[in-house]
């Protein structure tokens, strides 16, 4: 019985680790997509537009990290990495949509709505 419990616990931990790793990998892919889109958008802008977008992106990156950290409710638990990665991906996907819209109309480099 104890062996079965230990085995079950081990499988559960392995599954959580797999989910955490998969979630982190998905977040990394989203981040890479964002970077590619950001570079494409930068290439369409004049110098002033590039400077504005660069500064905006720096602020956004800081805010993303803060928001992803704040979303973690399982402080110190095995779910914490999953919660962080899920929020990180969600925020990044929202930014992808925003920058894609800008890329489709390059003259539009307005600040995002708050």
PyMOL commands that set and color helices and strands:
alter all, ss='L'
color gray80, all
select helices_A, chain A and resi 2-44+47-70+80-104
alter helices_A, ss='H'
color red, helices_A
deselect
rebuild
show_as cartoon
